[in-house]
Amino acid sequence: MSIKILSADEIKQKKNSYDIPPVLFANPKNLYQRRAKRLREFCDCGGKVLATGKSALYENSNEFCLNLGAEWIKENPYKPDYFRPLEKIKGMGDTGYIMYGNGEKIRCIGNELGIRENPYFNRTRAHFCSHQHTPNSCEYGGAGMTEGKDGIYIAWNIFADYAQSGELHLKQMAMFALDRLLDTAKTLKTNLPAQGIVTLMKQSDRLICHLLYASPVKRGNGIEVIEDIVPIYNVELAIKTDRKINKVYLAPQKEDIDFTYDNGYISVKLAKIECHQMVVFE
């Protein structure tokens, strides 16, 4: 996937001083005028933004600096609350999903991709529920995910929430948004399982893809160890390139493998990977 996460310093640089990536993640905090200007220039050059929480809001204003299909109203008074997708999101159904983090109450002025649903009440000592959180009332609480011409907005800090709680639906929401924004701009596609890591690099007149898969286990305090090498089979890999590819082989084995070309993608299937495998496209 062709994704670049820009630092604050990079956002401050002059226009056209970097290659425009298809997607940029906006930091989950309000933006100074100068940084907001950089984001607008980025979108004007063809980029798209995935914003969450209070990101893409002006620092001293309640307005978004980009057209993300949303108007900010206030911080949502309910915590936790629920997200229900309106579009088909892989791995998610037509139901409400618990959102433990702080949310933003917004009004949709673009394409509504998902909605917020309120709990019956906030769980407090004065208003108690014996569950860990108050159940979903299914009451419409405003938009939860919106889309505008400049990108997609998700009304929770899902990245911070995922780092804290690791809930699968948060990852699925982010993947849906990225897939929708990237569309045909993806440079790499694979069915490598969740613990896999893929990197793609250029080396003179060839492309080299590294595929890594392992199952670490926790040992001690904050230590993860790879004790067993678990092989995986029938791994699919597709690389988007306009280069003429004459040969694909495994390294360091130097074993040629079959490939196909369709709609700008060179596709291969790896019969087996044990921890690490290099694939060279020449």
N, C-alpha and C positions, 0 to 999 in steps of 0.2 A: 504494500500500500504506500502510495506516495504522500507521506505526511511529514511536515516539519513543524516542530514546536519552537516558536521564537521567544527569546529572552526579552526582558525589558530593554536592554541595550540595543538589541537588533531592531526592535520596534522604533527606537529613536533615530535610527539611521536615515539617510536621505532616501527619497523615492528612487526605485529602480536599482538600488544598491545590492539587491539579492535576487536570486531566481524566485519567481512567484510559485509557491507550492499550491496545490489544489485546496488544501485545508489547513487552517491555523486554529489552535486552541487559544481562546482568550482566557487570561488569568482570572480566577474567581474573586476579583475585587474591582472597585470603581476605577475609571480611567481618567487621567489628566487629559486636558484638551489636546496636547501634542500627541500623546499616544493614541487618542481617539482619531486624530487626523491620519495617523499612520495606518490604522485599521481601515479607514475609509479608502485610502489610496490603495491598500492591498486588495480590497474588493473591487475597486474600479479597474484594477489590472487583471481581473479574472479570478481572484482567489475567493474562497469561501471560508466562513467562520463557524465554528461550533462553540457557542457560548453557554455558560451555566451559571446559576445563582445570580450574583450581582455583577458578573463580568459583562462588559459592553455597555454598562451604564456610565454616564458622565459622573465625575467625582462629586460635584456639588449640584446635581440635578437628578430627577427621577426619570429621565428620558434615556432611551437607548441611542447610542451614537450610530447604529446600523439598522437597516431594515431586516429584522429577524422575525417579522410577523407578530410582534408582541408589543403591548404597552404595559409598563410597570404600574401597579396600583399601590402596593404596600407589602411589607413582610407578612407572610401568611400566619394567622394567629394559631393555627392548629399544628401540633407536633406530637407524634408523627401524623402523617396523612397518607393518601394513597394515589398511585398513578394507574390509570387504565389506558392502554394503547387503543387508538382508533385505526391505526394502520396495522397490517400484519407484521409482527416482529418475531423473528425466528426464536423459538423456545418459549414464547410468552403467549398466553391465551387471553380471552375476553373476560378479564377479571381485574380487580384492584390489587395492586402490589404495594406493600408497605414501604414507606419512605421515612426513615428515621431522622434524617438531617433537616436543617432549616430550609424552608421553601419560600418562594416569592409568589405573591398573588399577582397574576397578570391577566390582561384581556387580549384575546386573539384578534389581530387585524390582518392576518394572512391565512396560511394553511394550517389548520389545527390537526396535529399528528397524534396527540394524546391529551387526556384531561386529568385534572385533579379531582379527587373525591374526598370529602371531609369525613372524619370520624364522628361518632355521635357527640363527643365532647372531649376536651383535654383531660387526661387522667391525672388528678391531683388528690391531695388529702381531703379536700372539700367535695370532690366529685370523683368518687373512686370506682374503678373497674378492676375485678380480680385478675383479668388477663394482663399480660405484659404491656399491651397497648389496647386502647379502646377500639372495638370493631368498626369496620367500614359502614357508614350509613348509606353509601351509594349516592349521596347528595352531590350534585355538580358544584365544584368549588372553583371553577375557572379552568383556563387552559393549563396544561402541564408540559406540552412540547409543541412548539410552533415553528413554522418555516416561512422565511421571506426571501427576497431576491439576493440578500447578502449571506444567507446561511440559516442555521437551525439554532434555536434556543431551547434549553431544558431548564425548568424553573426550580431546580434543586442543585446543590453543589455535589453532583454525583461522583466526581473524582475523589474528593476528600471523603465522602461517605463510603465509597468502595474501599479506599485505603484503610478506613476504620473498621468496616463490618464485613467486607468481601461478599456482599450479596450478589448472586448471579444475575438477577434481573437488571441491576445497575450496569453491568458490563454489556448485557444484551441491548439495553437502551442506547448506550454509547456506540456499539457496533452498528446498530441500525442507522443511527444518524450519520456515522462516517461512511457507511456503504451508500447511503442516499446522496451524500454530498460528493463523494468521489466518483460514483457511477462508473463511467468507462475510463476514468483517469487512473485506476489502480495499476500499479506497475508490477504487482506480484499477487498471485492467488495460490492458496494451498489448503489442503485438508489436514495439515499437521495438527495433532491434538493441542489442548490448551496450554500444556507445559512446554510446548515447542517454541523455539526461537529461530527466526529466519533473517538472514542479512544478505543483501545483494550489493556487489561492488563491481566497478569497472576497472579493468587492468589492461592497459594498451588497447588491443583490438578484440578483446573478449570480455564476457561477463562471467562472474563467479558467484554462485549462490551457496551459502553455508546453511545447512539445516542441522539443528541441534535438538535432541529430545532426551530428557532424563527425568527421573522421579525422585527428587530429593526427599529425605526424611529428617525430621527435627531431632537433633541430638544435643542435649545441654541447653544453655541459655542463649537463644538467638543464633544457634549454629545449625545449618542444614548441610547434610552430607549425602553424596550419591554413593550408595553402597552396592546397588545392583543395576546392571545394565539391562534395561527392558527393551527388546527389539520391537519395532513397529513395522507394519507391512502395508504395501500398496499406497504409498504416499504420492499424492498428485501435486504437481507444481506447474504453474503457468507464469511466464515472464512476458511482459509487454515490451516490445522493442521494434524499432524501425530498421535495425541492422539486419543484414543478410546473414543468417545462421546456416552454416554448412555442416556443422558437427556438434554433437552434444556428448559429453563423456563424464564418467565419474572420476574423481581424483581423491587420493593418489593412485587408485587402481588402474587408471587409464583404460577403462572399459567403456566402449561406445554403447550408447543406449538410443533407442528409437525416439523420435519426436514428431509432433505434428504442428502445423501452422494454421491458425484460424482466427480471423478478425483481429489481427495484429498481435496475437499471443502465440508464443512457442510453448507447447505443453509436453510434459514428460510424466512418466509414472515410475517411481522407484519401488522396486520389489521389496526392499528391506533396508531399514536404517538402524544401526546400533550406535546410539549416542550421537555420532557426528557423521555427516557426509557432505562432501563438496561436489557441486555439479558445475561443469564448465560449458559455456556456450561460446562457440567459435564460428 
